[in-house]
Amino acid sequence: MIQIQGVSHAIGGTPILHDITTTLPKGRLTALIGPNGAGKSTLLRLVGRLEPLQQGRITVAGHDVATTPTDRLARVMAILGQQTAIASRLRLAELVAFGRWPHHKGRPGPQDQAQVWLALKAFALTDLADRFLDEVSGGQAQRAHIAMAWAQDTDWMLLDEPLNNLDMSHARSLMARLRGLVDQGGRSVAIVVHEINYAAAWADHVIALKGGRVVAQGTAAEVLTEARLSELYETPIRVGTHQGRPLVLHHA
Amino acid sequence: MRPLPALTSALIALMLASLTVGAADIRVTDAFRDPQALLVLLESRLPRTLSVVLTGAALSVAGVLIQALVRNRFVGPDTSGTAEGAALGLLAITILWPASPLWLRMIAASLSAMVTTALFLAVIRRLPVREVMLVPIAGLVLSGVLGSVVTFVGWQTDLMQYVGTWLMSGEFSGVISGRYELLWIAGVAAGLAWFSADRFAILGLGDQVATGLGLSTAAVMRLGLAVVSVVTAMVVTTVGMIPFVGLVVPNLVARIMGDNLRASLPVVALAGAVLVLACDLAGRLVIHPYEVPAGTILGVLGAVLFLWLLHRRPPRSKPAHG
């Protein structure tokens, strides 16, 4: 379980999060949704200790994020922030292999190599393994970064907008992989997602943020209702159902 | 051809050649019979060859590290305020305590180089990440400002001659046994960096990834800063700053081998040694028995190589979609 207690955060004097208290349940796929600037990414980055905590307390599986050594946390959770332009020239296989670094600290064993190969295979990267990071497309680089987090093989996996740059088929296959991690692997996953139907189709638990506050949380069916979504995004939204799950009709 | 064996053979060949070339008219093969030849070999030729190799290797490794620290390919220890910082420290200790022992000058140069390089890193942190070219420009500006402070103080205190040997012309003609050994410290510092090669490679992937993998970025930054500063300070103290090596060699190697530093750092070190030794040899041969400083040859060659690099691979700020 990830427990977030009384977390407030400001960036450059502008308050982003206001006194957030919530939990992300263990063994579930949690989606963080909300309009632009709601504070979803900031909240995820605070949990993943990519930003220093200003106020409040966050624990991941009992580890206080503010006080636990960062290399210890790297064996409990993998976090992938939004991709920034990085000039590093690593081969994709080398990048994914760094996902094992928290475990072997520079001395990879056969088990680490097997895990890297599985991760490359899981994200359809085996053919690209020898290509340099600056020679592949944005979507391929994104998949390589996700594969790296995957290879880290932690109980918690936090992904900030992992579907960015991915085409339909890779987006769906990623969500299916994450679902499999939760259902078969007993792991817990949290993602920030903009396309609400990915949350509707795949998430167990949905947390809706707006203006730096939690406005709704619960199962996908509880949160993704016409009234809630229309208010959340301040635009009229209709919700149907498809194969027993909500289907959000917002495109026209 | 694999780069490591190819560069190793090239380096050995160049080192042998370097032992045979010089102003003194001796035959190296006579070294066992002719005491004069042996003296020249052990007191001048060998120290010179070693100093060139150590300088080239250490500066190139320092270039890789500073590029990982600032995550930008277009900087080197000669364009990040490091060399000027070392000169500033040397100048200060020379003025404050003219008779200071060598080890104290060395420490002063290293510490001062650390301070100015840390200043460069602090400046870089405040620049927008996407503006790739701002980083080298900031480095050039900082180097320029620090360099003019050094020059001003040098003029005022009548120490311009020293400043010239530290910053203006990197050259090895003054190297004899007993006057280059500090460079071993640079070599050892660069060698130590290899043990943290993975950490520097991860740091080069950006703060987010580094933190996510549990790397203590501040500690790695401090280590990199220390190595870059010590290497540069030793080079500035003994032979004077050699331009372009720390910029060009890491770029050339990264083009071919990528940034897996554990595999590429030895290649970077060898390539740096080969490049500087080739330039020094050329400088000894073009107007034999006189010399052109290796730094001058490298300035010309380095500029050409760098233009070629820029042309081959424009700075990539790749669009996010694709």
Interface residues (C-beta under 8 A of the other chain):
Chain A: G48 R49 L50 P69 T70 D71 R72 L73 A74 R75 A78 I79 L80 G81 Q83 T84 A85 I86 A87 S88 R89 L90 R91 E94 L95 F98 G99 W101 P102 G106 F132 D134 S137 G138 G139 H145 M148 A149 Q152 N164 N165
Chain B: R71 N72 R73 V129 R130 V132 D198 A201 I202 G204 L205 G206 D207 Q208 V209 T211 G212 L213 G214 L215 S216 A254 R255 G258 D259 N260 R262 P315 R316 S317 K318 P319 A320 H321 G322
